[in-house]
Amino acid sequence: MVTVSPTNAAIEFGVLEPRESWLMSWIPFLRWTPTSPQKVKEAEENLLKYVKTESEGFHVNIGTVNGEECRIWTRKFGLEEPGRVPLVMIHGMGAGLAMFALNFDSLAKERLVYAIDLPGFARSSRVNFSSDPAEIEDQYTTCIEQWRKSLGLKKMNLLGHSFGGHLTALYALKYPQNINLAILADPWGMTERPSEVVPRRNIPVWVKALASVLQHFNPLWGLRASGPAGPWLVTRWRPDLIRKYEDLLGTGNSSLISEYLFHCNGHNPTGESAFHRLMTGFGWANNPMLPRMKYLDKNVEMKVLYGSNSWMTHLKENDFTEAGVEAAIGVEYIED
């Protein structure tokens, strides 16, 4: 049963997203990829059981995107602390808010923490974005702004990981007045694709040919194509990621990560398609962020964090200075 908060009409409880087609909802055995909105919900809840801090989950109805109703799945951790600006966390491509499970307990000790599923991912609405890259970026930043307005937040500490870091930078450029601190964690899309990429070893011609074809597909199409083998494929694809959660989940429970990622990405990949339109080649941004950072309001405070094993291009503080950025930007490297 869907209910609306008595204090805020934009907050909805009991909604199941992403929505299924009527055919799949009535004849689920026709589905090759064995997932459903209920399974996404259960996978998230199974993972968050290991987070000690209590949370409240709800959808925020932000209106429409491209004429389609859009609800953003949100979880709120901890209690509001007077004088403390809340932290808002945005995940990366192909993920969902529960991937921050390792961080919620420590971060929520000092302030209220919100985490969201971006539209097109996990438990948020699978709205269809524009085919134009510039419009996609504008639609995503508008979604974040409408979410902020709907919850009545004044200022935010906005943290984004990977693709979420790209969107955090875009939001800080467009709405600097709403930012207390912007944090880009292993941000995607900062630099342009190198004109010459020297491979570490000789690549067979057939591999190059296959790569030229696959770059036209959505990044995670193979996960959905694998059907029931999807969770196993996630485990084989990113064993390093699975291992990071072993201390939290305990021995024998690491499959909760692969199950969660599989169900997050087993539905209509509208967010993934939008991300793909922002790409050139394998993983590079067609409109990199660093050259645009010179337009960042000089009053915005920003931190850029890199993990030691990140595949993202590691920038230094002087890279931002040379790009003409006048705002205070600190760069930190974190040992994994």
C-alpha positions in Angstrom: 0.0 0.0 0.0 1.4 3.4 -1.0 1.2 6.2 1.5 2.3 9.8 1.5 4.1 11.5 4.4 1.7 13.8 6.3 4.4 16.5 6.5 5.7 16.3 2.9 3.6 15.3 -0.1 6.8 14.5 -2.1 7.8 11.6 0.3 6.1 8.3 -0.6 6.2 5.0 1.2 5.4 1.6 -0.1 6.3 2.3 -3.8 8.0 -0.5 -5.7 10.5 0.7 -8.3 11.6 0.0 -11.0 8.2 -0.6 -12.6 7.7 -3.7 -14.6 5.9 -4.1 -17.8 2.4 -5.7 -17.4 3.6 -8.7 -19.3 6.5 -9.5 -17.0 4.4 -8.8 -13.9 1.7 -11.3 -15.0 4.0 -13.9 -16.7 7.3 -13.8 -14.7 8.5 -17.1 -16.0 9.1 -15.5 -19.4 11.8 -13.4 -17.9 15.4 -14.5 -18.9 17.0 -12.2 -16.2 15.6 -13.5 -12.9 14.9 -10.3 -11.1 12.0 -8.1 -10.0 11.4 -4.9 -8.1 10.7 -7.0 -5.0 14.1 -8.8 -5.4 15.9 -5.5 -5.7 14.3 -4.4 -2.5 15.2 -7.7 -0.7 18.8 -7.6 -1.9 19.3 -4.1 -0.6 17.7 -4.9 2.8 19.7 -8.1 3.1 22.9 -6.1 2.7 21.9 -3.2 5.0 21.1 -5.6 7.8 24.8 -5.5 8.6 24.8 -1.7 9.0 24.3 -0.8 12.7 22.9 2.6 12.2 19.1 2.6 11.7 17.7 4.1 8.5 14.5 5.1 7.0 13.8 4.5 3.3 11.3 6.3 1.1 10.8 7.5 -2.5 10.9 11.2 -3.3 8.6 12.2 -6.1 10.5 14.9 -8.0 8.0 15.4 -10.8 8.8 14.3 -14.4 11.8 13.7 -16.5 11.1 13.7 -20.3 7.4 13.5 -19.4 7.8 10.4 -17.2 7.1 10.4 -13.5 10.4 10.1 -11.5 10.8 8.8 -8.0 14.2 8.8 -6.3 14.8 6.1 -3.7 16.3 7.6 -0.6 17.6 6.3 2.7 18.2 8.5 5.7 20.8 7.4 8.3 21.3 8.8 11.8 19.8 11.8 13.5 19.8 15.5 12.5 22.4 17.3 14.4 21.8 21.1 15.1 24.3 23.2 13.2 25.5 20.2 11.1 25.1 20.3 7.3 23.7 16.9 6.1 25.8 14.6 3.9 24.2 13.4 0.6 25.8 10.4 -1.0 25.6 9.5 -4.7 26.7 6.1 -6.1 28.5 5.3 -9.3 27.5 3.7 -12.6 25.9 0.3 -12.2 25.6 0.5 -8.4 23.1 1.6 -5.8 23.1 3.3 -2.4 23.7 0.1 -0.4 27.3 -0.1 -1.9 28.1 2.6 0.8 27.3 0.0 3.5 30.9 0.2 4.7 30.6 3.9 5.4 27.2 4.6 6.9 28.0 3.8 10.5 31.1 6.0 10.7 29.6 8.9 8.7 26.3 9.0 10.5 27.9 9.4 13.9 28.4 13.1 13.4 25.6 14.2 11.0 22.5 13.2 9.2 23.3 11.1 6.1 21.2 10.8 3.0 22.0 8.2 0.3 20.1 8.0 -3.0 19.7 5.7 -6.0 20.1 7.8 -9.1 17.2 7.8 -11.6 17.7 4.9 -14.0 19.5 2.8 -11.4 18.6 0.4 -8.5 15.3 1.2 -6.8 14.7 4.6 -8.5 12.4 5.1 -11.5 13.8 4.0 -14.9 13.0 7.2 -16.7 14.2 7.5 -20.3 16.8 10.3 -20.6 17.5 12.5 -23.6 19.8 11.1 -26.4 21.8 14.4 -26.2 24.8 14.2 -23.8 24.5 17.9 -22.7 20.8 17.4 -22.0 21.5 14.2 -20.0 23.9 16.0 -17.7 21.3 18.8 -17.3 18.5 16.3 -16.5 20.6 14.6 -13.9 21.7 17.8 -12.1 18.0 19.0 -12.2 16.9 15.7 -10.7 19.4 16.2 -7.8 18.2 19.8 -7.3 14.5 18.8 -7.4 15.3 16.1 -4.8 17.0 18.7 -2.6 14.1 21.1 -2.9 11.5 18.4 -2.2 13.2 17.6 1.1 13.7 21.2 2.0 17.5 21.0 2.4 19.3 24.3 2.4 22.9 23.4 2.0 24.5 20.0 1.4 27.8 18.2 1.7 27.5 16.4 -1.6 29.6 13.3 -2.1 29.7 11.3 -5.3 31.6 8.2 -6.3 32.8 7.6 -9.9 29.9 8.7 -12.1 28.3 10.2 -9.0 31.5 12.3 -8.7 31.0 13.5 -12.2 27.4 14.5 -11.3 28.6 16.1 -8.1 31.0 18.3 -10.0 28.2 19.3 -12.5 25.9 20.1 -9.6 28.5 22.3 -7.9 29.0 24.2 -11.2 25.3 24.8 -11.6 24.2 25.3 -8.0 27.2 26.5 -6.0 24.9 28.3 -3.5 23.6 24.9 -2.3 27.0 23.4 -1.6 28.8 23.4 1.7 31.4 20.9 0.6 31.6 18.9 -2.6 33.5 15.6 -2.4 34.5 13.7 -5.6 35.5 10.2 -4.7 37.4 8.5 -7.6 35.5 10.8 -10.0 34.8 9.5 -13.5 35.3 11.6 -16.6 37.8 14.2 -15.4 40.2 14.1 -18.3 40.0 13.6 -22.0 40.8 10.3 -23.8 44.6 10.2 -24.7 45.3 10.6 -28.3 47.6 7.6 -28.1 47.1 4.7 -25.7 50.1 2.4 -25.5 49.0 -1.1 -24.5 51.0 -3.0 -22.0 51.2 -5.9 -24.4 50.4 -6.8 -28.0 46.7 -7.1 -28.5 45.5 -9.6 -31.1 43.6 -8.2 -34.1 40.5 -10.2 -33.3 40.4 -8.7 -29.8 40.6 -5.2 -31.2 37.8 -6.0 -33.7 35.6 -7.3 -30.9 36.3 -4.3 -28.7 35.3 -1.9 -31.6 32.0 -3.7 -31.7 31.4 -4.0 -27.9 32.0 -0.3 -27.3 28.6 0.4 -29.0 26.8 -1.7 -26.3 25.8 -0.6 -22.8 28.6 -1.4 -20.4 26.7 -4.1 -18.5 24.7 -5.7 -21.3 26.6 -9.0 -20.7 25.3 -9.2 -17.2 21.7 -9.1 -18.3 22.4 -11.4 -21.2 23.9 -14.0 -18.8 20.5 -14.5 -17.2 20.5 -16.7 -14.2 24.3 -16.8 -14.2 24.4 -13.1 -13.5 25.4 -13.2 -9.8 28.1 -15.7 -10.5 29.4 -13.4 -13.3 29.6 -10.4 -10.9 31.7 -12.5 -8.5 34.1 -13.6 -11.3 34.2 -10.1 -12.8 35.0 -8.1 -9.6 36.4 -10.5 -6.9 38.4 -7.5 -5.5 35.1 -5.6 -4.9 33.5 -8.6 -3.2 36.5 -9.0 -0.8 36.2 -5.5 0.4 32.9 -6.3 2.2 34.1 -9.5 3.9 34.8 -7.9 7.2 31.4 -6.3 7.3 29.4 -9.3 6.1 31.4 -12.1 7.6 32.5 -15.4 6.0 30.2 -16.9 3.5 28.0 -13.8 3.0 29.9 -12.0 0.3 27.4 -13.3 -2.3 25.1 -10.5 -0.9 27.1 -8.0 -2.9 26.9 -9.9 -6.2 23.2 -10.5 -5.7 22.6 -6.8 -5.0 24.6 -5.6 -8.0 22.8 -8.2 -10.2 19.3 -7.1 -9.2 20.3 -3.4 -9.4 21.3 -3.9 -13.0 18.9 -6.6 -14.2 16.1 -4.1 -15.2 15.6 -1.6 -18.0 19.0 0.1 -18.1 18.0 3.7 -18.7 20.6 5.1 -16.4 23.3 2.9 -17.9 22.2 4.0 -21.4 22.5 7.6 -20.4 25.9 7.0 -19.0 26.9 5.3 -22.3 25.9 8.4 -24.3 28.4 10.4 -22.2 31.2 8.1 -23.1 33.7 7.8 -25.9 35.6 4.6 -26.4 35.9 2.4 -23.4 35.1 4.5 -20.4 36.3 8.0 -21.4 34.1 11.1 -21.1 33.2 12.7 -24.4 33.1 16.1 -22.5 35.6 15.8 -19.7 35.1 17.7 -16.5 38.5 19.2 -15.7 38.4 21.9 -18.5 35.0 22.9 -17.3 36.1 23.3 -13.7 37.5 26.8 -14.4 33.9 28.0 -14.2 33.5 26.7 -10.6 32.5 29.4 -8.2 35.6 30.4 -6.2 33.6 30.2 -3.0 33.0 26.4 -3.4 35.1 24.1 -1.3 35.9 20.8 -2.9 37.8 17.7 -2.0 38.9 15.1 -4.5 39.7 11.6 -3.1 41.5 8.8 -4.9 42.0 5.2 -3.8 45.4 3.7 -4.4 44.0 1.0 -6.6 41.6 3.2 -8.5 41.7 2.9 -12.3 40.6 6.6 -12.6 43.2 9.1 -13.8 44.8 10.5 -10.6 44.9 14.3 -10.6 46.9 16.6 -8.4 46.1 20.0 -7.0 48.2 21.7 -9.5 46.2 20.1 -12.3 43.2 22.1 -11.2 45.2 25.3 -10.8 46.6 24.9 -14.3 43.1 24.3 -15.6 42.2 27.8 -14.2 40.2 26.7 -11.1 40.1 29.4 -8.5 38.1 27.5 -5.9 39.8 25.8 -3.0 40.4 22.1 -4.1 42.2 19.6 -2.0 43.3 16.3 -3.4 43.9 13.3 -1.1 45.1 9.7 -1.8 43.8 7.0 0.3 45.5 3.6 0.8 43.1 0.7 0.3 
